[in-house]
Amino acid sequence: MPAEGLLVILGVIHWDENGPELLNQWMEAIRPQVITLEFSKYGMTFRGEQGFFYRQRIEEVYNRLKKDNLPCYDNALSMLLSYIEMPYEFEGASQYNAAHDVPLYLIDMDLFSYLRLRGIENLLSVANIERILSEDNEDPLGYEQALARLYFEKGVKAVSYTDEMYVRDRYMTNKIGVLKKYHRGRRFLHVAGWQHLQDPYNLYAPFKPIKVFSYDKALCI
């Protein structure tokens, strides 16, 4: 078990079907005393207030296409639902919070969540849902898993570190710095998309973090 005061950064694959189980395993292994998430309060509030409405619309279109024997693909359905469902990282951390009374903080920027979600009514119009569901696109999760394995097993950086990621990581590291002063000496777990483990600008370096990927077999200290 990591010592007191450490920061462990767990890189995950968003919307991974194995994600909930892997996250639970890591939380039980790390036993965090504070958890921070790459998730915004705006994103949580939006999904809590409007997620059911959009999910109902998507499922109604999906069921109608199925009933009429029209082309309709499950991987497209999963992709659409990912826009409006609560991420498993939040659900799992919330359950751990309730069971162990561990502080949980959402520390990502509201701005980028707002920019992504403000056009969701157009994205999830009935016509767009029909079009997206009828296209047999490559499974985005499978592609993401392949990219992650290239990075962690071969050292191949197939995903660029964007300006947006830099701005968000700088924001989140500032938040973590404030929280570490407040929760002095406590063991932190920060859960974020695996791409953030790259940290080419060493924004997390002052915390001397332990970085792990959700598919790693063990935590080495």
Secondary structure, 3 states (H helix, E strand, C coil): CCCCCCEEEEEECCCCCCHHHHHHHHHHHHCCCEEEECCCHHHHHHHHHHHHHHHHHHHHHHHHHHHCCCCCCHHHHHHHHHCCCCCHHHHHHHHHHHHHCCCEEECCCHHHHHHHHCCHHHHCCHHHHHHHHCCCCCCHHHHHHHHHHHHHHHCCCCCCCCHHHHHHHHHHHHHHHHHHHHCCCCCEEEEEEHHHHCCCCCCCHHHCCEEEECCCCCCCC
